[in-house]
Amino acid sequence: EIARYEASFQKGCEAVTADYSLSPDGKIKVVNSCRRERLDTPVESAEAQAYVVDGSENAKLRVSFFWPFYGNYWILDHGEVYDWSIVGEPSGRYLWLLFRTPHPTEALEKTVKTRAADMGYDLGLLRATKQ
């Protein structure tokens, strides 16, 4: 993660990573990790289970960190080789800019931010994530 809309559950998080993997049962395992306030603090992780929304062509996930509560994680845009993605949800309250590398080029970062703005997201609300 290189930037996000700040949310209470991520307050103060730095060095954020989001790892997605397929479970044997066909669901998706999600592990979000971060370091609080500084890059030298211990890593904290939260694990969730997700499933792909039928008919979404793998672009919409329902994610649960606390069963039975689910949130929407929609892949709104991504790079041709999935080197970056823009993740949000229907209300527009959440936004994450995710990259496979912690330090993308300035040009690529600008391109992704422009694409998010073109979708109506307010870039002034983005909080840069220290990596």
C-alpha positions in Angstrom: 0.0 0.0 0.0 1.4 3.4 -1.0 -1.7 5.5 0.0 -5.2 5.2 1.4 -8.2 7.0 2.8 -7.6 6.9 6.5 -9.9 4.5 8.3 -10.3 3.9 12.1 -9.1 0.3 11.8 -5.9 1.4 10.0 -5.2 4.6 12.1 -1.4 5.2 12.4 -0.5 2.2 10.2 2.8 2.4 8.2 4.6 -0.3 6.1 1.2 -1.7 5.2 0.9 -4.9 3.2 -2.1 -6.8 2.0 -1.6 -10.4 1.0 -4.2 -12.4 -0.8 -4.0 -16.1 -1.4 -6.4 -18.9 -2.5 -7.5 -21.3 0.3 -8.2 -25.0 -0.5 -11.9 -24.4 0.0 -12.0 -21.8 -2.8 -12.2 -18.8 -0.5 -9.6 -16.2 -0.3 -7.3 -15.7 2.6 -6.5 -12.0 3.3 -3.7 -11.0 5.6 -3.3 -7.2 6.3 -0.2 -6.2 8.2 1.3 -2.9 9.4 3.6 -1.2 11.8 2.0 1.4 14.1 3.2 5.0 13.9 6.8 4.1 12.8 8.7 1.7 10.5 10.6 0.2 13.4 7.7 -1.0 15.5 6.6 -4.7 15.6 4.4 -5.9 12.8 0.7 -6.3 13.6 -1.5 -8.5 11.4 -5.2 -9.1 10.9 -6.5 -12.2 9.0 -9.7 -12.3 7.1 -11.6 -14.6 4.8 -13.1 -13.4 1.5 -15.1 -14.7 -1.4 -15.6 -13.4 -4.9 -19.0 -12.0 -5.6 -20.8 -14.1 -8.3 -21.0 -12.4 -11.6 -18.2 -9.8 -10.8 -15.6 -11.5 -13.0 -13.3 -11.6 -9.9 -13.4 -7.8 -9.4 -15.5 -7.7 -6.3 -14.8 -9.4 -3.0 -16.8 -9.7 0.2 -14.2 -9.7 3.1 -14.8 -10.6 6.7 -12.4 -9.9 9.5 -15.1 -10.5 12.1 -17.8 -13.0 11.1 -20.6 -12.5 10.3 -19.7 -9.0 9.2 -18.6 -8.5 5.6 -17.2 -5.5 3.8 -16.9 -4.7 0.1 -13.5 -4.7 -1.5 -13.9 -3.8 -5.2 -10.9 -3.9 -7.6 -11.7 -0.8 -9.5 -8.7 -0.7 -11.8 -5.4 -2.6 -12.1 -2.2 -2.7 -14.2 -2.0 -5.0 -17.2 0.2 -7.4 -15.2 -1.4 -6.7 -11.9 1.6 -4.6 -10.7 -0.9 -2.2 -9.1 -4.5 -1.9 -8.2 -7.1 0.6 -7.0 -9.4 -0.9 -4.4 -12.5 0.8 -3.0 -16.1 0.1 -2.2 -19.5 1.4 -3.2 -19.9 4.2 -0.7 -16.6 5.9 -1.7 -15.5 6.0 2.0 -12.6 3.7 1.5 -9.7 3.7 -1.0 -6.5 1.9 -1.2 -3.7 2.2 -3.8 -1.8 -1.0 -3.8 1.4 -1.9 -5.6 3.6 -5.0 -5.8 6.6 -2.9 -4.9 6.8 -0.5 -1.9 8.4 2.2 -4.0 6.8 2.6 -7.5 8.2 5.1 -9.9 6.9 8.6 -9.5 5.3 8.4 -13.0 3.4 5.2 -12.2 2.2 6.5 -8.9 1.0 9.7 -10.6 -0.8 7.6 -13.3 -2.6 5.5 -10.7 -3.6 8.6 -8.7 -5.0 10.2 -11.8 -7.0 7.1 -12.6 -8.5 7.2 -9.1 -9.3 10.9 -9.4 -11.0 10.1 -12.8 -13.3 7.7 -10.9 -14.3 10.6 -8.6 -12.0 9.9 -5.6 -10.7 13.0 -3.8 -6.9 12.8 -3.9 -6.8 15.4 -1.1 -8.1 12.7 1.3 -5.3 10.3 0.5 -2.8 9.5 3.3 0.6 8.4 2.0 1.9 5.2 3.6 5.5 5.2 4.7 7.3 2.1 3.5 
